[in-house]
Amino acid sequence: MFLPDYSCVTCLAAVEETLVHLFIHCPFVQSCWSLLGLQIGYGGAFDTLEQLKLQLGVPFFMEIIVLMCWCIWMQRNDLIFKGIHPSQSSCLEHFKKEFAMVILRAKDRFKSSMSAWLEAIV
């Protein structure tokens, strides 16, 4: 597919929208991660995943990471396809709703810790 421009739409910094930029380095994305109490460095994808795992310190860290990436992706797509400007608060609200659904499908031994983690988010 040819696009006239490959620049990131969420930060408007005229930076090419690569996967690493979109989910790790974009200033908008970093502010979304910070709402979960996570700090993102400027390393590669695997280093960032390891940092997030250590910062989260919960056995369900991958669910959190994947779900936040999904919410970031949806913020981006809402801007491109619906003209809805992304916001950190909208991303966080989407994350909370989706994570609550994940808890419903979680194994019983994780449900209470997942609920406690979700409630601790601002």
C-alpha positions as CSV (number, residue, x, y, z in Angstrom):
1,M,0.0,0.0,0.0
2,F,1.3,3.4,-0.9
3,L,0.7,6.3,1.5
4,P,1.6,9.9,0.7
5,D,3.2,10.3,4.1
6,Y,4.6,7.9,6.7
7,S,5.0,10.4,9.5
8,C,3.6,9.7,13.0
9,V,0.2,11.2,13.3
10,T,0.1,11.2,17.1
11,C,3.1,13.4,17.8
12,L,3.3,15.5,14.6
13,A,7.1,15.6,14.8
14,A,7.6,14.6,11.2
15,V,9.1,11.3,12.4
16,E,8.6,8.1,10.4
17,E,6.0,5.9,12.1
18,T,7.9,2.8,12.7
19,L,6.7,0.1,15.2
20,V,9.3,1.2,17.7
21,H,8.3,4.8,17.4
22,L,4.6,4.2,17.5
23,F,4.7,2.0,20.7
24,I,7.8,3.2,22.5
25,H,9.5,6.5,21.4
26,C,6.6,8.7,20.4
27,P,6.1,11.5,23.1
28,F,2.3,10.9,23.1
29,V,2.9,7.2,23.6
30,Q,5.4,7.7,26.4
31,S,2.9,9.9,28.2
32,C,0.3,7.1,27.9
33,W,2.7,4.6,29.4
34,S,3.5,7.0,32.2
35,L,-0.2,7.0,33.2
36,L,0.4,3.4,34.2
37,G,3.4,4.5,36.2
38,L,5.8,3.2,33.6
39,Q,8.9,5.0,32.3
40,I,10.0,4.3,28.8
41,G,13.6,4.7,27.7
42,Y,15.0,5.1,24.3
43,G,16.3,1.5,23.8
44,G,15.1,-1.1,21.4
45,A,11.9,-3.1,21.6
46,F,13.3,-6.0,23.5
47,D,15.1,-3.9,26.1
48,T,11.9,-1.9,26.6
49,L,9.9,-5.0,27.1
50,E,12.3,-6.2,29.7
51,Q,12.2,-2.8,31.5
52,L,8.4,-2.8,31.5
53,K,8.4,-6.3,32.9
54,L,10.7,-5.3,35.7
55,Q,8.8,-2.1,36.4
56,L,5.4,-3.9,36.5
57,G,6.6,-6.8,38.6
58,V,3.4,-8.7,38.2
59,P,2.9,-12.1,36.6
60,F,0.4,-10.6,34.2
61,F,2.8,-8.0,32.8
62,M,2.4,-9.2,29.2
63,E,-1.4,-8.6,29.3
64,I,-0.8,-5.0,30.4
65,I,1.8,-4.4,27.7
66,V,-0.2,-5.9,24.9
67,L,-3.4,-4.1,26.0
68,M,-1.7,-0.7,26.2
69,C,-0.3,-1.2,22.8
70,W,-3.8,-2.0,21.5
71,C,-5.2,1.1,23.1
72,I,-2.4,3.2,21.6
73,W,-3.2,1.6,18.2
74,M,-6.9,2.5,18.6
75,Q,-6.1,6.1,19.5
76,R,-4.0,6.3,16.3
77,N,-6.7,4.7,14.2
78,D,-9.4,6.9,15.6
79,L,-7.5,9.9,14.5
80,I,-6.8,8.6,11.0
81,F,-10.2,7.0,10.2
82,K,-12.6,9.1,12.4
83,G,-10.8,12.4,12.9
84,I,-10.9,11.9,16.7
85,H,-7.8,13.5,18.2
86,P,-5.9,11.2,20.6
87,S,-5.7,12.0,24.3
88,Q,-3.9,10.4,27.2
89,S,-7.1,10.3,29.2
90,S,-9.0,8.6,26.5
91,C,-6.3,6.0,26.1
92,L,-6.3,5.4,29.8
93,E,-10.1,5.0,30.0
94,H,-10.0,2.6,27.1
95,F,-7.3,0.6,28.8
96,K,-9.2,0.4,32.1
97,K,-12.4,-0.8,30.4
98,E,-10.5,-3.4,28.3
99,F,-8.4,-4.6,31.3
100,A,-11.6,-5.1,33.3
101,M,-12.7,-7.4,30.6
102,V,-9.4,-9.3,30.7
103,I,-9.9,-9.8,34.4
104,L,-13.2,-11.6,33.7
105,R,-11.4,-14.1,31.5
106,A,-8.3,-14.5,33.8
107,K,-7.6,-17.5,35.9
108,D,-9.1,-17.3,39.3
109,R,-5.7,-17.2,41.0
110,F,-4.9,-13.9,39.2
111,K,-8.2,-12.1,39.4
112,S,-7.8,-10.5,42.8
113,S,-4.2,-9.2,42.1
114,M,-5.3,-7.9,38.7
115,S,-8.2,-6.1,40.2
116,A,-6.0,-4.6,42.9
117,W,-3.5,-3.5,40.2
118,L,-6.3,-1.9,38.1
119,E,-7.7,0.0,41.1
120,A,-4.3,1.4,42.0
121,I,-4.1,3.2,38.6
122,V,-4.9,6.9,38.8
